[in-house]
Amino acid sequence: MHLLNRMTLCVMITATTALQSVEADELISLKYGEVVVNLDVNQVPELKDWGIKAANLALEWHPRICNLISTKGVAPANELSIRLIESEEGIASTQGTVITISSRWIKNHPDDLGLVIHELAHVIQGYPEGNPWWVTEGIADYVRNVVFEGKSQQLFAVPLDEKGYLQGYNTAAGFLFWLESDLAPGIVRRLNTSIRNRKYSDVVFKELTGQSLDELWDTYCQENITKR
């Protein structure tokens, strides 16, 4: 999607000036450095202020996430779109460099800007394939919950299901947080690079810790359940 073709002006933003925008037909383009966020609020113009906050957050966090999950020789997309759509279903999704967010979710959860960080992580991941799904979503929620929101280990769900990490999202994020904090520092970046290069294998867990993925999950459950 190329929203800039419908814009009258692309606003340059500096770190020391207030973030501003110029709009045409409720389409807004924000730029900071080499990063461009194109915001489409055409369906829900009443949510423009929320959308601008989301776009500004994406501008601020794009380089941080790029650095966090960097891969030698890989340059993540530095132009993306955020679309706010009129919808009574879902929360948000990302396809390529386009983030789509449901109006119903925004209206019911106006403070949930963290979802922008999760979806922005997907844009930056830019995986040629989304497999394994649980790692892809786990890394995105790790970026959101651990790095952006600063949640403590105790706040992550720990289901006792065998292979519970396959639930992805918050559950997998807590597992990755535990690994990063002790047994395998740097594992998030390692996993990210392996998926980008189509070389993912569960063997990476064994290589970094001496334990298999399932053994690590069992240990994680035992340690964290006893602390709660």
C-alpha positions as CSV (number, residue, x, y, z in Angstrom):
1,M,0.0,0.0,0.0
2,H,1.4,3.4,-1.0
3,L,-0.5,6.1,0.8
4,L,2.1,8.7,0.0
5,N,0.6,9.0,-3.5
6,R,-2.5,10.5,-1.9
7,M,-0.7,12.9,0.4
8,T,-0.2,16.6,-0.1
9,L,2.8,16.8,2.2
10,C,5.2,14.5,4.1
11,V,6.1,16.1,7.4
12,M,9.7,15.9,8.6
13,I,10.0,15.4,12.4
14,T,13.0,16.1,14.6
15,A,13.7,14.7,18.0
16,T,13.4,18.1,19.6
17,T,10.2,19.3,18.0
18,A,6.6,18.4,18.6
19,L,5.3,15.6,16.4
20,Q,3.0,17.1,13.8
21,S,1.2,15.9,10.7
22,V,-0.5,17.3,7.6
23,E,-3.5,15.4,6.3
24,A,-5.5,14.9,3.1
25,D,-8.7,12.8,3.1
26,E,-7.7,11.6,6.6
27,L,-4.4,10.2,5.4
28,I,-1.4,11.2,7.4
29,S,2.3,10.7,6.8
30,L,4.9,11.0,9.5
31,K,8.6,10.7,9.1
32,Y,11.6,10.6,11.5
33,G,15.0,9.9,10.1
34,E,14.7,7.2,7.5
35,V,11.5,5.8,8.9
36,V,8.1,6.7,7.4
37,V,4.7,5.7,8.9
38,N,1.6,6.2,6.7
39,L,-1.6,6.5,8.7
40,D,-5.0,5.8,7.2
41,V,-8.0,6.8,9.3
42,N,-10.3,7.3,6.4
43,Q,-12.9,4.9,7.8
44,V,-12.8,6.2,11.3
45,P,-11.7,9.9,11.3
46,E,-12.9,10.2,14.9
47,L,-9.9,8.0,15.9
48,K,-7.4,10.3,14.3
49,D,-5.8,11.3,17.6
50,W,-5.3,7.7,18.7
51,G,-3.9,6.9,15.3
52,I,-1.3,9.7,15.5
53,K,-0.2,8.5,18.9
54,A,0.2,5.0,17.4
55,A,2.2,6.3,14.4
56,N,4.5,8.4,16.7
57,L,5.1,5.3,18.9
58,A,6.0,3.3,15.8
59,L,8.4,6.0,14.7
60,E,10.1,6.0,18.1
61,W,10.3,2.3,18.5
62,H,11.2,1.2,15.0
63,P,15.0,1.7,15.4
64,R,14.9,0.2,18.9
65,I,13.3,-3.0,17.7
66,C,15.6,-3.2,14.7
67,N,18.6,-3.0,17.0
68,L,17.1,-5.5,19.5
69,I,16.5,-8.2,16.8
70,S,19.2,-7.3,14.3
71,T,20.6,-9.7,11.8
72,K,23.8,-9.1,9.8
73,G,23.0,-8.2,6.2
74,V,19.2,-7.7,6.9
75,A,17.7,-4.3,6.6
76,P,14.0,-4.3,7.9
77,A,11.4,-2.3,6.0
78,N,11.6,1.4,7.1
79,E,8.3,2.4,5.6
80,L,5.0,1.0,6.9
81,S,1.3,1.7,7.1
82,I,-1.1,1.8,10.0
83,R,-4.8,1.4,9.0
84,L,-7.6,2.0,11.4
85,I,-10.7,0.3,10.1
86,E,-14.4,0.3,11.1
87,S,-14.8,-3.2,12.5
88,E,-16.6,-4.9,15.4
89,E,-14.3,-7.9,15.2
90,G,-10.7,-8.8,16.0
91,I,-7.9,-6.7,17.4
92,A,-5.1,-6.1,15.0
93,S,-3.1,-7.9,12.2
94,T,-0.1,-7.4,10.1
95,Q,0.4,-8.3,6.5
96,G,3.8,-7.4,5.1
97,T,4.3,-3.7,6.1
98,V,0.6,-2.9,6.7
99,I,-0.8,-3.0,10.2
100,T,-4.6,-3.0,10.5
101,I,-6.3,-2.2,13.8
102,S,-10.0,-2.7,14.6
103,S,-12.0,0.4,15.7
104,R,-13.9,-1.6,18.2
105,W,-10.8,-2.6,20.1
106,I,-9.4,0.9,20.1
107,K,-12.7,2.3,21.5
108,N,-12.9,-0.3,24.2
109,H,-9.2,-0.3,25.0
110,P,-7.9,3.2,24.2
111,D,-4.8,2.8,26.4
112,D,-3.6,-0.4,24.6
113,L,-0.8,1.1,22.5
114,G,1.2,-1.9,23.3
115,L,-0.6,-3.7,20.5
116,V,1.2,-1.3,18.1
117,I,4.6,-2.5,19.4
118,H,3.6,-6.2,18.8
119,E,2.5,-5.5,15.3
120,L,5.5,-3.3,14.6
121,A,7.7,-6.2,15.7
122,H,6.0,-8.3,13.0
123,V,6.8,-5.7,10.3
124,I,10.4,-5.6,11.4
125,Q,10.7,-9.4,11.6
126,G,9.8,-9.6,8.0
127,Y,10.1,-13.4,8.0
128,P,9.9,-15.0,4.6
129,E,7.7,-17.6,6.3
130,G,5.9,-17.4,9.7
131,N,7.1,-20.8,11.0
132,P,7.4,-21.8,13.7
133,W,4.3,-19.7,14.6
134,W,4.8,-19.9,18.3
135,V,8.3,-18.4,18.1
136,T,7.2,-15.7,15.7
137,E,4.4,-14.6,18.1
138,G,6.5,-15.2,21.1
139,I,9.2,-12.8,19.9
140,A,6.6,-10.1,19.1
141,D,5.1,-10.4,22.6
142,Y,8.5,-10.5,24.1
143,V,9.2,-7.2,22.5
144,R,5.9,-5.8,23.7
145,N,5.7,-7.2,27.2
146,V,9.3,-7.5,28.3
147,V,11.0,-4.7,26.5
148,F,8.3,-2.1,26.0
149,E,6.0,-2.6,29.0
150,G,8.7,-4.0,31.3
151,K,6.6,-6.7,32.8
152,S,8.2,-8.9,35.5
153,Q,8.6,-12.7,35.0
154,Q,5.8,-13.3,37.6
155,L,3.2,-11.7,35.3
156,F,3.5,-14.2,32.5
157,A,1.1,-17.1,32.2
158,V,2.7,-20.5,32.9
159,P,0.3,-23.3,31.7
160,L,1.3,-26.7,32.8
161,D,0.4,-28.2,29.5
162,E,3.0,-30.4,27.8
163,K,4.6,-28.3,25.1
164,G,2.7,-25.3,26.5
165,Y,5.1,-23.0,24.6
166,L,3.2,-23.8,21.5
167,Q,0.5,-21.4,22.7
168,G,2.8,-18.6,21.5
169,Y,2.1,-15.0,22.4
170,N,2.3,-14.1,26.1
171,T,3.1,-17.7,27.1
172,A,6.0,-18.1,24.7
173,A,7.2,-14.5,25.6
174,G,7.5,-15.5,29.3
175,F,9.4,-18.6,28.3
176,L,11.8,-16.6,26.1
177,F,12.2,-14.0,28.9
178,W,13.2,-16.8,31.3
179,L,15.8,-18.2,28.9
180,E,17.2,-14.7,28.1
181,S,17.5,-13.9,31.8
182,D,19.6,-17.0,32.7
183,L,20.3,-20.0,30.6
184,A,20.5,-18.5,27.1
185,P,21.2,-14.8,26.8
186,G,20.8,-13.7,23.2
187,I,18.4,-16.5,22.3
188,V,15.7,-14.1,21.0
189,R,18.1,-12.6,18.4
190,R,19.4,-16.1,17.5
191,L,15.9,-17.4,16.9
192,N,15.0,-14.3,15.0
193,T,18.0,-14.7,12.7
194,S,17.4,-18.4,12.1
195,I,13.8,-17.8,11.0
196,R,14.8,-14.9,8.7
197,N,17.3,-17.2,7.1
198,R,14.9,-20.2,6.9
199,K,17.2,-22.2,9.1
200,Y,15.2,-22.6,12.3
201,S,15.5,-25.8,14.2
202,D,14.6,-26.8,17.8
203,V,18.3,-27.8,18.0
204,V,19.2,-24.2,18.8
205,F,17.9,-24.7,22.3
206,K,20.1,-27.7,22.9
207,E,23.1,-25.9,21.5
208,L,22.7,-22.9,23.8
209,T,21.7,-24.7,27.0
210,G,22.5,-28.3,26.8
211,Q,18.8,-29.2,27.2
212,S,16.2,-29.9,24.7
213,L,13.2,-27.6,24.1
214,D,10.8,-29.8,26.0
215,E,13.3,-30.3,28.9
216,L,13.6,-26.5,29.2
217,W,9.9,-26.1,29.2
218,D,9.5,-28.6,32.0
219,T,12.2,-26.8,34.0
220,Y,10.6,-23.4,33.3
221,C,7.2,-24.7,34.6
222,Q,8.6,-26.2,37.7
223,E,10.7,-23.1,38.7
224,N,8.0,-20.6,38.0
225,I,5.0,-22.4,39.5
226,T,6.8,-22.9,42.8
227,K,7.4,-19.1,43.0
228,R,3.8,-18.1,42.7
